[in-house]
Amino acid sequence: MTRTAHPMRGALPRVSSAWLFLLCVVALFYVSEGSMTENLFCGNRNCYYVLGVEQTATSQEIKKAFRQISLKYHPDKNKDPKAVGIFREAAQAYEILNSESRREAYDYFLENPHSYLASLYGVAAAYTDAQIGFHWVILGTLLFLSGIQWINQGWHYTHVRTNIKKAPKFKQVVDQQWNEKYSAAEQKKMKKDKTTEQKYAELAEEILEARCELPDPPSVSSLLIVRAFRSPLTLFEAVSWHVKFKVMKKPFGPAEKEYLTKKRMGMSEWRWKRLTDEERYMHMGKELWDDGKYGHWLKEEAEKNDIKSQISAARYKQWKRWKKKVGDTNYMMAD
């Protein structure tokens, strides 16, 4: 039994969650950079100016300046309401300039006022007294984005399966198979044993796997961090392939022919394994590893898609009603 996708499959493109996340981060950064800068170091004021010293002042001069301000504006010694704010600003400025690492980060900020993220990294490292290596930052970013990617894959896989099960056509097929598989007496017995719901769910899952074209389940090998660590091996394999089959002109073996068939048909390993032996034999019979036959196959597919586009235009209203009823999914059960 063949598996076919819905005619509108591919009309609704999916955007990578990693790219969406990066776009959101960039947007938030540019929108809020000004407000975040106000909360960094001494706010809108110059820390050196707050203490009344030059940027070239020594640590002893900075301590002396803070001591003088403390003697004059400490809340215990000065009851003026404004003294609290003045002393707090001086204490914050002294906390920045009294530490060599924090002062270095602040000087960098003065020279590069628009480099907020670099300055923030310098402050965090200075306060923790630990310089985090750049490779750890990259690793953490890859782990974070891979986590989002994994969640997105799992959600999409579950979302599609759930929507297919809710489709009236799918329920109709399950009910038909249910009545053909189990007699009235057997259904009555299952109802008595309270196993009807379990058996029905098992049958629905069986039909879903056999007759529906499903998206790939979450895969560790597709994660960004795995692909990044595997990139040297991928490059080596690509160079080896080029030398072996392009330069040395060696013939393709069974494994290479299967790989090219899957790649040129845009089929993942998971999808390939779900095919029956008859379906795999049929696809291999197209000999898509041959460039000439691959070009001919592409032409045939283009002509089919052109016909489908004309059909889909006539069925657009029907498609909208179906999508509204069963949810947003690009996958549908085969006829």
C-alpha positions as CSV (number, residue, x, y, z in Angstrom):
1,M,0.0,0.0,0.0
2,T,1.6,3.3,-1.1
3,R,1.9,6.4,1.0
4,T,1.1,9.7,-0.5
5,A,1.4,13.2,0.8
6,H,-1.4,15.7,0.8
7,P,-1.5,17.8,-2.4
8,M,-0.8,21.0,-0.4
9,R,2.2,19.5,1.3
10,G,5.1,21.9,1.0
11,A,2.8,25.0,0.6
12,L,3.4,26.0,4.2
13,P,7.2,26.3,4.7
14,R,8.7,25.6,8.2
15,V,11.2,28.0,9.6
16,S,14.1,26.6,11.7
17,S,13.6,27.3,15.4
18,A,17.3,28.1,15.7
19,W,16.9,31.0,13.1
20,L,13.8,32.2,14.8
21,F,15.5,32.3,18.1
22,L,18.5,34.2,16.7
23,L,16.3,36.7,15.0
24,C,14.4,37.3,18.3
25,V,17.6,37.7,20.2
26,V,18.9,40.3,17.7
27,A,15.6,42.2,17.8
28,L,15.5,42.3,21.5
29,F,19.1,43.3,21.7
30,Y,18.7,46.3,19.4
31,V,15.5,47.4,21.1
32,S,16.7,47.2,24.6
33,E,20.4,47.9,24.3
34,G,20.0,51.5,25.4
35,S,17.9,50.7,28.5
36,M,20.4,47.8,29.4
37,T,23.4,50.1,29.2
38,E,21.8,52.4,31.8
39,N,22.0,49.6,34.3
40,L,25.6,48.7,33.6
41,F,28.4,50.1,35.7
42,C,27.4,53.6,37.0
43,G,24.4,54.0,34.7
44,N,24.5,57.2,32.6
45,R,27.3,58.7,34.8
46,N,31.0,58.3,34.5
47,C,32.4,56.3,37.5
48,Y,35.6,58.4,37.5
49,Y,33.5,61.6,37.5
50,V,31.4,60.3,40.4
51,L,34.5,59.9,42.6
52,G,36.0,63.1,41.2
53,V,39.2,61.5,39.9
54,E,40.9,61.2,36.4
55,Q,40.8,58.0,34.4
56,T,44.5,57.7,35.0
57,A,44.1,57.8,38.8
58,T,46.0,55.2,40.8
59,S,44.2,52.8,43.1
60,Q,45.4,54.9,46.2
61,E,43.9,58.0,44.7
62,I,40.6,56.2,44.1
63,K,40.5,54.9,47.7
64,K,41.3,58.4,49.0
65,A,38.5,60.0,46.9
66,F,35.9,57.4,48.1
67,R,37.0,57.9,51.7
68,Q,36.5,61.6,51.5
69,I,33.0,61.2,50.0
70,S,32.1,58.6,52.7
71,L,33.1,61.0,55.5
72,K,31.0,63.7,54.0
73,Y,27.9,61.9,52.7
74,H,27.6,58.7,54.7
75,P,23.9,58.4,55.8
76,D,25.0,58.0,59.5
77,K,26.9,61.3,59.3
78,N,24.8,63.3,56.9
79,K,21.0,63.5,57.4
80,D,20.4,65.3,54.1
81,P,18.0,63.2,52.0
82,K,20.2,63.7,48.9
83,A,23.2,62.3,50.8
84,V,21.9,58.7,50.5
85,G,21.9,58.9,46.7
86,I,25.3,60.5,46.5
87,F,26.9,57.9,48.8
88,R,25.2,55.0,46.9
89,E,26.6,56.3,43.6
90,A,30.0,56.7,45.1
91,A,30.0,53.2,46.6
92,Q,28.9,51.7,43.2
93,A,31.7,53.6,41.4
94,Y,34.3,52.5,44.0
95,E,33.2,48.9,43.6
96,I,33.9,49.1,39.9
97,L,37.2,51.0,40.0
98,N,38.6,49.3,43.1
99,S,38.9,46.0,41.3
100,E,41.5,45.7,38.6
101,S,39.5,43.3,36.4
102,R,36.3,45.3,36.8
103,R,38.1,48.6,36.1
104,E,39.6,47.0,33.0
105,A,36.1,46.0,31.8
106,Y,34.8,49.5,32.5
107,D,37.7,51.2,30.6
108,Y,36.9,49.0,27.7
109,F,33.3,50.1,27.9
110,L,34.3,53.7,27.8
111,E,36.3,53.2,24.7
112,N,33.6,51.0,23.1
113,P,30.3,52.3,24.3
114,H,28.3,50.3,21.7
115,S,29.9,47.0,22.6
116,Y,27.4,46.2,25.3
117,L,27.6,42.4,25.1
118,A,31.4,42.4,25.3
119,S,31.3,44.8,28.3
120,L,28.7,42.7,30.0
121,Y,30.8,39.5,29.5
122,G,33.8,41.4,31.0
123,V,31.8,42.5,34.1
124,A,30.4,38.9,34.6
125,A,33.9,37.5,34.3
126,A,35.3,40.1,36.6
127,Y,32.7,39.6,39.3
128,T,33.1,35.8,39.3
129,D,36.9,36.2,39.1
130,A,36.8,33.5,36.4
131,Q,37.5,34.1,32.7
132,I,35.2,31.8,30.8
133,G,36.8,30.5,27.7
134,F,35.3,31.4,24.4
135,H,35.0,27.7,23.5
136,W,32.7,27.2,26.5
137,V,30.5,30.1,25.3
138,I,30.3,28.4,21.8
139,L,29.6,25.0,23.4
140,G,26.8,26.5,25.6
141,T,25.2,28.3,22.6
142,L,25.2,25.1,20.6
143,L,23.7,23.1,23.4
144,F,21.0,25.7,23.9
145,L,20.1,25.9,20.3
146,S,20.2,22.1,19.9
147,G,17.8,21.9,22.9
148,I,15.3,24.2,21.1
149,Q,15.8,22.2,17.9
150,W,15.0,19.0,19.7
151,I,11.9,20.4,21.4
152,N,10.7,21.8,18.0
153,Q,11.2,18.4,16.3
154,G,9.3,16.6,19.0
155,W,6.5,19.0,19.0
156,H,6.1,18.9,15.2
157,Y,6.2,15.1,15.1
158,T,3.5,14.8,17.9
159,H,1.4,17.7,16.4
160,V,1.1,16.0,13.0
161,R,0.3,12.6,14.4
162,T,-2.4,14.1,16.7
163,N,-4.0,16.1,13.9
164,I,-4.1,13.0,11.5
165,K,-5.8,11.0,14.2
166,K,-8.5,13.7,14.6
167,A,-9.2,13.8,10.9
168,P,-12.7,12.4,10.0
169,K,-11.3,10.4,7.1
170,F,-8.8,8.7,9.3
171,K,-11.4,7.9,11.9
172,Q,-13.7,6.5,9.2
173,V,-10.9,4.1,8.0
174,V,-10.1,3.0,11.5
175,D,-13.8,2.3,12.2
176,Q,-14.1,0.3,8.9
177,Q,-10.9,-1.8,9.7
178,W,-12.2,-2.3,13.3
179,N,-15.5,-3.8,12.1
180,E,-13.7,-5.9,9.5
181,K,-11.2,-7.2,12.0
182,Y,-13.5,-7.9,15.0
183,S,-16.9,-9.5,14.9
184,A,-19.8,-8.2,17.0
185,A,-19.2,-11.0,19.5
186,E,-15.6,-10.1,19.9
187,Q,-16.4,-6.4,20.3
188,K,-18.9,-7.3,22.9
189,K,-16.3,-9.4,24.8
190,M,-13.7,-6.6,24.6
191,K,-16.3,-4.1,25.9
192,K,-17.0,-6.5,28.8
193,D,-13.3,-6.9,29.6
194,K,-12.8,-3.1,29.2
195,T,-10.1,-3.5,26.6
196,T,-12.0,-1.9,23.7
197,E,-10.2,1.5,24.1
198,Q,-6.8,-0.1,24.2
199,K,-7.4,-2.3,21.2
200,Y,-8.9,0.6,19.2
201,A,-5.9,2.7,19.9
202,E,-3.5,-0.1,18.9
203,L,-5.4,-0.5,15.6
204,A,-5.3,3.3,15.0
205,E,-1.6,3.4,15.6
206,E,-1.0,0.4,13.3
207,I,-3.0,2.2,10.5
208,L,-1.2,5.5,11.1
209,E,2.2,3.8,10.7
210,A,1.2,1.8,7.7
211,R,-0.9,4.2,5.6
212,C,0.2,7.7,6.6
213,E,3.2,9.7,5.6
214,L,4.6,11.0,8.8
215,P,7.4,13.5,9.5
216,D,10.8,12.3,10.8
217,P,10.8,11.8,14.6
218,P,13.4,13.7,16.7
219,S,16.9,12.6,15.7
220,V,20.1,13.2,17.6
221,S,22.1,13.1,14.4
222,S,20.2,16.1,13.0
223,L,21.0,18.3,16.1
224,L,23.1,21.4,15.5
225,I,25.8,20.4,18.1
226,V,26.1,16.9,16.7
227,R,26.5,18.2,13.1
228,A,29.0,20.8,14.3
229,F,31.2,18.1,16.0
230,R,30.8,15.8,13.0
231,S,31.7,18.5,10.4
232,P,35.4,17.4,10.1
233,L,34.3,13.8,9.4
234,T,31.7,15.1,7.0
235,L,34.3,17.1,5.1
236,F,36.6,14.1,5.0
237,E,33.8,11.9,3.6
238,A,32.9,14.6,1.0
239,V,36.6,14.8,-0.2
240,S,36.9,11.0,-0.3
241,W,33.7,10.7,-2.3
242,H,35.0,13.3,-4.8
243,V,38.3,11.7,-5.2
244,K,36.9,8.2,-5.5
245,F,34.0,8.8,-7.8
246,K,34.8,12.0,-9.6
247,V,38.5,11.9,-10.0
248,M,39.2,8.2,-10.1
249,K,35.8,7.4,-11.9
250,K,35.1,4.3,-9.9
251,P,31.7,2.7,-10.3
252,F,29.1,3.1,-7.5
253,G,28.5,0.1,-5.3
254,P,25.1,-1.0,-3.8
255,A,25.6,1.3,-0.7
256,E,26.5,4.3,-2.8
257,K,23.5,3.7,-5.2
258,E,21.1,3.5,-2.2
259,Y,22.6,6.6,-0.7
260,L,22.2,8.6,-3.9
261,T,18.7,7.4,-4.4
262,K,17.7,8.5,-0.9
263,K,19.5,11.8,-1.2
264,R,18.1,12.7,-4.7
265,M,14.6,11.8,-3.6
266,G,14.9,13.9,-0.5
267,M,14.2,10.9,1.7
268,S,15.7,10.5,5.2
269,E,17.0,7.2,6.5
270,W,14.0,6.8,8.8
271,R,11.6,7.3,5.9
272,W,13.6,4.8,3.7
273,K,13.4,2.1,6.4
274,R,9.6,2.6,6.7
275,L,9.2,1.6,3.0
276,T,8.3,-1.9,2.0
277,D,10.8,-4.0,0.1
278,E,8.7,-3.6,-3.0
279,E,8.7,0.2,-2.7
280,R,12.5,0.3,-2.1
281,Y,13.0,-2.0,-5.1
282,M,10.8,0.3,-7.2
283,H,12.8,3.4,-6.3
284,M,16.1,1.7,-6.9
285,G,14.8,0.7,-10.3
286,K,14.7,4.3,-11.3
287,E,18.6,4.4,-11.2
288,L,18.7,7.9,-10.0
289,W,22.4,7.7,-9.3
290,D,22.8,8.1,-13.1
291,D,22.8,11.9,-13.9
292,G,20.9,11.4,-17.1
293,K,18.1,9.3,-15.6
294,Y,18.1,11.7,-12.6
295,G,17.5,14.6,-14.9
296,H,14.7,12.8,-16.7
297,W,13.1,12.0,-13.3
298,L,13.3,15.6,-12.3
299,K,11.6,16.6,-15.5
300,E,8.7,14.1,-14.8
301,E,8.4,15.3,-11.2
302,A,8.2,18.9,-12.4
303,E,5.4,18.1,-14.8
304,K,3.5,16.2,-12.1
305,N,3.9,19.2,-9.7
306,D,2.6,21.5,-12.5
307,I,-0.5,19.4,-12.8
308,K,-0.9,19.2,-9.0
309,S,-0.7,23.0,-8.8
310,Q,-3.6,23.3,-11.3
311,I,-5.6,20.8,-9.3
312,S,-4.8,22.5,-6.0
313,A,-6.1,25.8,-7.3
314,A,-9.5,24.3,-7.9
315,R,-9.5,22.6,-4.4
316,Y,-8.2,25.6,-2.5
317,K,-11.5,26.3,-0.7
318,Q,-11.9,22.6,0.1
319,W,-8.4,22.6,1.6
320,K,-9.1,25.7,3.7
321,R,-12.2,24.0,5.2
322,W,-10.2,20.8,5.9
323,K,-7.3,22.7,7.6
324,K,-9.7,24.6,9.8
325,K,-11.4,21.4,10.9
326,V,-8.4,19.2,11.6
327,G,-5.7,21.7,12.3
328,D,-2.5,23.0,10.6
329,T,-0.7,19.9,9.2
330,N,0.9,19.3,5.9
331,Y,0.4,15.5,6.1
332,M,-2.6,13.4,5.1
333,M,-3.5,9.8,4.9
334,A,-3.3,8.0,1.6
335,D,-6.4,7.2,-0.3
